[in-house]
């Protein structure tokens, strides 16, 4: 009788970065703070539209403010201006400021690394999940504002900042481009919050810290003696999308926003990665 061949132990297969990214998305779906931010992205546009329905005045001193009752396309653009003050820094910080610190709070990093997950894999997955959340919140915010604003005030042509009128289709395309430009500083705030989450190991400190940095930049931007700083502040880049709503399109602020936002985001991510790779998790 032929002897049976020995059974070799199965080699643990390392999960792909995509798989780890899906794990991170499942974690976000299970957390209440995820829905708190998304809820704010829905509630704020609804409250703004209700206020327009019950009040006779409007935000006429801000770009597109005079047109909010003429076309629903103006409403998401006006709300982008207000959202940059505190709303989107808060929304993205709720997740990006917690996504690493939560592992420290729960003592789960050591367990994750024993699953043959490399540290850089986990870090990339957390960054991708934070960015996915930020994109989802911004799209939800704009979609609710445009749909409910259009249902109430109609989908009519939009008057640009140059005074000319564009059709509904062109207005939607320009709004989509404005969201892409707006996303650059939003993701930069997420990178700063993620850095603070990695360094402080404390969710509250990271969230509050990212908000304080955002508010301080806004304060610096309105001080008359510091005009030279304004083009290089992250808060200023939240207005870069307005260049798309001119005729001809003014690409200068968008180009500046691209490299200024990168100047904040890339060093923040690099520093967070270095700290994460060197993290001592032997204690939990």
C-alpha positions in Angstrom: 0.0 0.0 0.0 1.4 3.4 -1.0 1.9 5.8 1.9 -0.2 8.9 2.0 1.6 12.1 1.1 2.1 14.4 4.1 -0.3 17.3 4.4 1.6 20.6 4.3 0.2 23.5 6.4 -1.6 26.1 4.4 0.3 29.3 4.0 -1.6 32.3 5.2 -2.5 34.5 2.2 -2.0 38.2 2.8 -5.2 40.2 2.0 -5.1 42.7 -0.8 -5.1 46.4 -0.1 -8.6 46.5 -1.7 -9.8 43.9 0.8 -8.4 46.0 3.7 -10.1 49.1 2.2 -13.4 47.2 2.2 -12.8 46.3 5.9 -12.4 50.0 6.7 -15.6 50.9 4.9 -17.5 48.3 6.9 -16.1 49.8 10.1 -17.3 53.2 9.0 -20.8 51.8 8.3 -20.9 50.5 11.9 -20.0 53.8 13.5 -22.6 56.4 14.6 -20.2 59.4 13.8 -20.3 58.3 10.2 -24.1 59.0 10.0 -23.8 62.1 12.1 -21.7 63.7 9.4 -23.8 62.4 6.6 -26.9 63.6 8.4 -25.5 67.1 8.7 -24.8 67.0 4.9 -28.5 66.4 4.4 -30.1 68.5 7.1 -28.2 71.7 6.5 -29.4 72.1 2.8 -32.9 71.3 3.9 -32.9 73.9 6.7 -31.5 76.5 4.3 -34.3 75.8 1.8 -36.9 76.0 4.5 -35.5 79.3 5.7 -35.8 80.6 2.1 -39.5 79.5 2.0 -40.5 81.2 5.3 -38.3 84.4 5.0 -38.5 87.1 2.4 -34.8 88.1 2.5 -31.8 86.1 1.4 -28.0 86.0 1.3 -27.8 88.6 -1.4 -24.3 89.8 -0.4 -22.6 86.4 -1.2 -22.0 85.1 -4.8 -25.2 83.7 -6.3 -27.2 84.7 -3.2 -29.5 86.9 -5.2 -30.5 84.0 -7.5 -31.5 81.4 -4.9 -35.2 82.0 -5.5 -34.8 82.1 -9.3 -33.2 78.7 -9.8 -32.4 75.7 -7.7 -29.0 75.5 -9.3 -27.8 78.5 -7.3 -28.5 76.9 -3.9 -25.7 74.3 -3.8 -23.3 77.1 -4.9 -24.3 79.4 -2.1 -24.1 76.5 0.4 -20.6 75.7 -0.6 -19.6 79.2 0.7 -21.3 78.6 4.0 -20.1 75.0 4.3 -16.4 76.0 4.1 -16.6 78.0 7.4 -17.2 75.0 9.7 -19.5 72.4 8.2 -17.1 70.4 6.0 -14.1 70.7 8.2 -16.3 69.2 10.9 -17.8 66.5 8.7 -14.5 65.2 7.4 -12.8 65.5 10.8 -15.4 63.3 12.4 -14.1 60.4 10.4 -10.5 61.2 9.5 -9.8 62.4 13.0 -11.1 59.1 14.5 -10.1 56.5 11.9 -6.6 55.8 13.4 -7.2 56.9 17.0 -10.1 54.5 17.3 -7.7 51.6 16.8 -5.6 52.9 19.7 -8.7 53.4 21.8 -10.0 49.9 21.2 -6.5 48.3 21.3 -7.1 46.6 17.9 -3.9 47.5 16.0 -1.9 44.5 17.3 -4.7 42.2 16.3 -5.0 43.6 12.8 -1.3 43.3 12.2 -1.4 39.6 13.2 -3.7 39.0 10.2 -0.7 39.4 7.9 -1.8 42.9 7.0 1.2 45.2 6.3 1.2 48.6 8.0 1.4 50.5 4.8 -1.6 48.5 3.5 -3.7 49.5 6.5 -2.6 53.1 6.3 -3.5 53.4 2.6 -6.9 51.7 3.2 -7.6 54.2 6.0 -6.7 57.2 3.9 -8.9 55.8 1.0 -11.8 55.2 3.3 -11.5 58.8 4.7 -11.4 60.2 1.2 -14.4 58.1 0.2 -16.4 59.4 3.1 -15.5 63.0 2.3 -16.5 62.6 -1.4 -19.8 60.9 -0.4 -20.6 63.7 2.1 -19.9 66.4 -0.5 -21.9 64.7 -3.2 -24.8 64.1 -0.8 -24.7 67.7 0.3 -24.8 69.1 -3.3 -27.4 66.6 -4.5 -29.9 67.4 -1.7 -29.4 71.1 -2.2 -29.9 70.9 -6.0 -32.8 68.5 -6.0 -34.8 70.1 -3.2 -33.9 73.6 -4.3 -34.9 72.7 -7.9 -38.2 71.2 -6.8 -39.0 74.3 -4.8 -37.7 77.1 -7.1 -37.4 75.3 -10.4 -34.5 74.2 -12.6 -33.9 77.4 -14.6 -30.8 78.9 -16.3 -28.1 80.1 -14.0 -26.5 83.6 -14.0 -22.7 83.3 -13.7 -20.4 85.6 -11.7 -19.7 87.4 -15.0 -23.3 88.3 -15.5 -24.1 86.0 -18.5 -26.7 83.3 -18.4 -26.0 79.6 -19.0 -28.5 76.8 -19.6 -29.5 74.1 -17.1 -27.2 71.5 -18.6 -24.2 73.9 -18.7 -25.0 75.0 -15.2 -25.0 71.4 -13.9 -21.6 70.7 -15.6 -20.1 73.9 -14.0 -21.5 72.8 -10.6 -19.9 69.4 -11.0 -16.6 71.1 -11.8 -17.1 73.4 -8.8 -17.5 70.4 -6.5 -14.2 68.9 -7.8 -12.4 72.1 -7.1 -14.0 72.3 -3.7 -13.0 68.8 -2.9 -9.3 69.7 -3.0 -9.3 71.7 0.3 -11.8 69.3 1.8 -9.4 66.4 1.3 -6.6 68.5 2.6 -8.5 69.0 5.9 -9.0 65.2 6.0 -5.3 64.7 5.7 -4.6 67.1 8.6 -7.2 65.4 10.7 -5.7 62.0 9.9 -2.2 63.2 10.9 -3.6 64.4 14.2 -5.4 61.2 14.7 -2.2 59.2 14.2 0.0 61.4 16.3 -2.3 62.2 19.3 -4.0 58.7 19.4 -7.1 60.6 20.6 -10.2 61.1 18.5 -11.4 64.2 20.4 -8.0 65.9 20.2 -7.7 65.2 16.5 -11.2 66.4 15.6 -11.0 69.6 17.7 -7.4 70.2 16.5 -8.4 69.9 12.8 -11.3 72.3 13.4 -9.1 74.8 15.2 -6.5 74.8 12.5 -9.3 75.5 9.9 -10.8 78.3 12.0 -7.4 79.9 12.7 -6.7 80.0 8.9 -10.0 81.7 8.4 -9.2 84.2 11.1 -5.8 84.9 9.5 -7.5 85.4 6.2 -9.7 88.3 7.4 -6.9 90.2 9.3 -6.2 93.3 7.2 -2.5 93.3 7.9 -1.9 89.7 6.7 -3.2 89.9 3.2 0.1 88.4 1.9 -0.8 85.1 3.6 -4.3 84.9 2.1 -3.4 83.2 -1.2 -1.5 80.4 0.7 -4.1 79.7 3.4 -6.1 76.5 3.0 -9.3 78.4 3.9 -8.8 80.6 0.8 -8.8 77.6 -1.5 -12.4 76.8 -0.6 -13.4 79.7 -2.9 -11.3 78.6 -5.9 -14.3 77.0 -7.6 -15.7 80.4 -8.3 -13.2 80.7 -11.2 -15.3 78.1 -13.1 -18.4 80.3 -12.8 -16.8 83.2 -14.8 -16.8 83.8 -18.5 -14.1 83.1 -19.6 -13.2 80.6 -17.0 -10.5 81.8 -14.6 -8.2 78.9 -14.1 -5.7 80.8 -12.0 -7.3 80.3 -8.5 -8.0 76.6 -9.3 -4.4 76.0 -10.3 -3.2 77.8 -7.2 -5.6 75.7 -5.1 -4.2 72.5 -6.5 -0.6 73.1 -5.4 -1.5 74.9 -2.1 -3.8 72.0 -1.1 -1.1 69.6 -2.1 1.4 71.5 0.1 -0.8 70.9 3.1 -2.0 67.4 2.2 1.1 65.6 1.1 3.4 66.5 4.1 0.5 65.6 6.4 0.0 62.2 4.9 3.8 61.5 4.8 4.2 62.5 8.4 1.2 60.4 9.4 2.6 57.4 7.5 6.0 57.7 9.2 4.4 57.8 12.6 2.1 54.9 11.8 4.9 52.7 10.5 6.9 53.3 13.6 4.0 52.8 16.0 4.7 50.5 18.9 1.7 48.3 19.3 3.2 45.7 21.6 1.0 47.0 24.4 -2.3 46.4 22.6 
